[in-house]
Amino acid sequence: MSSVVDQSRGGVPRAYDLGVGAVVVREGRILLVQEARGPYAGTWSFPKGVVEPGETADAAALRELREETGLEGRVVGVVGLRTRSRPDFTSVFIVFRVEAVGEPQPDYVEVDEARFFSAEEVRTLDPIFPLTRVLALRALEGCTLLQEIEMASSLGGEYKVFA
């Protein structure tokens, strides 16, 4: 993941990372993708990636879903948020609930496979990221979502609130 270095805090470099994932649930099954490359090749997760400059987090989740699976969708809420911090690095990962139509087609660049799984399959799937398993099962159980609400910003730019 890419990061931004903020040197405004007393001249001490600090890296920030904002990642996103897309959860698609259809007919009691959840979409997962299998990582194609890198240290996590073969591991199942949500379609995911990094927020690019000038992009909102929800738009990034839709872009990653489209790039990795070919699916177009719309964000309907937030399933979960993970935050992590070390002295030199802070990371936030937001997982959005997305409604999407069509059949997923892996891009064969970032992901080798994209398909829907039942809760029973998710419980025994291996390898899978622990956070993916927990959030997938919660989404399949219908846990309450944060939803986008209307709220104006006096600061300009694109502004969205999920509550």
WOJO-V396685 format. One record per pair of residues at least 24 apart in sequence whose ideal C-beta (glycine too) atoms are under 10 Angstrom apart, sorted by the first residue. I is the first residue (numbers start at 1). GAP is how many residues later the second one is. Records with the same first field share a line. If there is no record, write none. Layout:
BEGIN
I=GAP, GAP
END
This chain:
BEGIN
1=47, 48, 49, 50, 90, 92
2=47, 48, 49, 50, 51
3=47, 86, 87, 88
4=49
5=83
6=84
12=75, 76
13=75, 76
14=71, 72, 73, 74, 75, 76
15=71, 73, 74, 75, 76
16=73, 74, 75, 76
17=33, 34, 67, 72, 73, 74, 75, 76
18=32, 33, 34, 37, 39, 42, 72, 73, 74, 75, 76
19=29, 30, 31, 32, 38, 41, 42, 45, 63, 72, 73, 74, 75, 76
20=26, 27, 28, 29, 30, 31, 35, 36, 37, 38, 39, 40, 41, 42, 43, 44, 45, 55, 72, 73, 74, 75, 76
21=24, 25, 26, 27, 28, 39, 40, 43, 44, 58, 59, 61, 72, 73, 74, 75, 77, 108, 110, 111, 114
22=24, 25, 26, 27, 36, 38, 39, 40, 41, 42, 43, 44, 46, 47, 49, 51, 53, 57, 73, 74, 75, 76, 78
23=24, 38, 42, 53, 54, 55, 56, 57, 72, 73, 74, 75, 109, 112, 113, 115, 116, 117, 122
24=41, 45, 47, 49, 72, 73, 74, 75, 76, 77, 80, 90, 92, 115
25=54, 72, 73, 74, 75, 91, 111, 114, 115, 117
26=73, 74, 75, 90
27=89, 91
28=88, 90, 91, 112, 114
29=86, 87, 88, 89, 90, 92, 93, 111
30=85, 86, 87, 88, 89, 91, 92, 102, 105, 106, 107, 109, 110
31=34, 37, 38, 40, 42, 67, 69, 73, 83, 84, 85, 86, 105
32=72, 79, 81, 82, 83, 84, 85, 89, 90, 93, 96, 97, 100, 101, 104
33=31, 32, 35, 36, 71, 73, 74, 77, 78, 79, 80, 81, 82, 99
34=72, 77, 78, 79, 80, 81, 91, 93, 94
35=33, 75, 76, 77, 78, 92, 94
36=32, 70, 71, 72, 73, 74, 75, 76, 77
37=72, 73, 74, 75
38=72
40=87, 89
41=71, 86
42=70, 71, 84, 85
43=82, 83, 84, 85, 86, 89
44=67, 69, 71, 73, 77, 78, 81, 82, 83, 84, 85, 88, 89, 92
45=66, 82, 83, 84, 86, 87, 88, 91
46=33, 47, 49, 50, 52, 83, 85, 86, 89, 90, 93
47=24, 26, 51, 53, 57, 59, 60, 63, 64, 67
48=45, 46, 47, 62, 63, 81, 84
49=61
50=43
51=41, 43
54=103, 104
55=103
56=101, 102, 103, 104
57=35, 36, 37, 39, 103, 105
58=36, 38, 40, 90, 100, 102, 104
59=37, 99, 101
60=34, 36
61=33, 34, 35, 36, 37
62=34, 36, 38
64=32, 46
65=31, 33, 35, 39, 49
66=34, 41
67=40, 42, 43, 44
68=36, 37, 38, 39, 41, 42, 43, 46
69=31, 33, 34, 35, 36, 37, 38, 41, 42, 45, 46
70=30, 32, 33, 34, 35, 36, 37, 44
71=27, 29, 30, 31, 32, 33, 34, 43
72=26, 28, 29, 30
73=24, 25, 26, 27, 28, 29
74=24, 25, 26, 27
75=24, 72, 73, 85, 87
76=69, 71, 72
77=62, 67, 68, 69, 70, 71, 85
78=67, 68, 69, 70, 84, 85
79=56, 57, 59, 60, 64, 65, 66, 67
80=51, 54, 55, 58, 59, 63, 65, 66
81=54, 65, 81
82=49, 52, 53
93=38
94=52, 68
95=36, 37, 40, 41, 43, 44
96=49, 50, 52, 66
97=38, 42, 46, 48, 49, 50
END
